[in-house]
Amino acid sequence: NNALLGGSGDDVLFANGDSNRLFGDYDTVGGDDTIYATGNNNTLLGEIGNDVLVSAGHGNVLDGGSGDDILLGGTGSETYVFNLGNGSDAIADLGGTDILEIHGDIANWADLDITATKGDDGSFLNLMFSEGTTQWGDVTLDLANGQLLETLRLGDGAEMNFQDIYDGALEIPTADLDSLSASLEAVLDGADGLSETGEIADMVFTESGDGINEIIPDDDPLA
């Protein structure tokens, strides 16, 4: 039941317990933060900046906040939060029963349009959100390194099955990067994704040459 608060720089926060709240940028100008949680029922809040949030427990909530964030989940059941208007997020999840919640200031959620596209090689599913001429950002599921989520839940409580969304999505060539979101490009360009073992607690992030984080196995998550 602790609160960990990052500052204005690029912070690394780690929680190895239950029911903690981790803020990447609490009441400050944000940096690009990395937040790990290996326990259960934790809330990870990236806030401002392009953040990386990693869950290796069960019942954790991952909310990247504003910016283009990468959210990584293990074999437990996670809830991912995307706030409309807060950029482009990418998600890779290894299993469990998982939910993507869409939050935002929408007067009538029935007016929200969702455009779903998928790679012709099955490597991704992208959801673009719009309302009339207003573009609200997008979320990409990295299916090359993770699995399909189970439920999409809108702000009015309406739910959709992700398998149904995937089956009905427009198929586009994966090589056509001009058609992909910034979040997908980040995943394909710089992040190797998650280990096939399903273990996230034994991994760390390192900086690759293009400035995008990738995951490598390691005994110490903070090494």
NORDAJO-V549177 format. One record per helix or strand. SS is the DSSP state (2 for helix, 1 for strand). FROM is the first residue (numbers start at 0). TO is the last residue. If there is no record, write none. Layout:
ss->[SS SS]
from->[FROM FROM]
to->[TO TO]
This chain:
ss->[1 1 1 1 1 1 1 1 1 1 1 2 1 1 1 1 1 2 1 2 2 1 1]
from->[2 11 20 33 42 51 60 69 78 87 98 108 112 123 133 150 158 161 169 176 181 202 212]
to->[4 14 22 36 44 54 62 72 82 92 102 110 118 130 141 152 160 167 171 178 189 206 216]
